[in-house]
């Protein structure tokens, strides 16, 4: 393909939703490919998420350790979660930070947007909105949602200077957390 050509789009002949649940919505597209062949393609229609790289006045980043059933493991991640209907990505990031950690950005210090990425552009239109918050302070007890509260959400504070090594060592492996951490570290370098 030369520099001026563009990949051809697929044509969707029909769509249906064989699974439509609060937590998971799957769309089945009957697709005609550019060569005329036809396939069924499944797309996960997940809600967008917000993730926040929050640092304390002591230059520590807040992380949460919790069980994630999709991988059947306890993971270490940045605070974040689904954006609720009617909520902006920034509002969701601030809410998730407070719910999972009990911390909030100082009054008058909005979260700093670091952009967004697709979680998996092959299988989902879900976007991950990344934010940074500095000078966060504990203002309440954590209030994890019902699913998180069952197995627990455990707060960890780690020096920002250690985060890159944690990424390299595979201590933080959730894609949204990795991308957000890399964006935050790059923005302060």
Protein Blocks (a to p, Z undefined) as FASTA:
>chain_A
ZZkbccdddddfbdcdfbccfkbccdddddddfkopacdddddddddddddddddfkopa
cddddddfklopacdddedddddehiafklmmmmmmmmmnopacdehiacddebjadfbl
mlocbdcdddddehiacfbdcdddfklmmnopadddddfklmmmmmmnomamcfklmmmm
mmmmmmmZZ
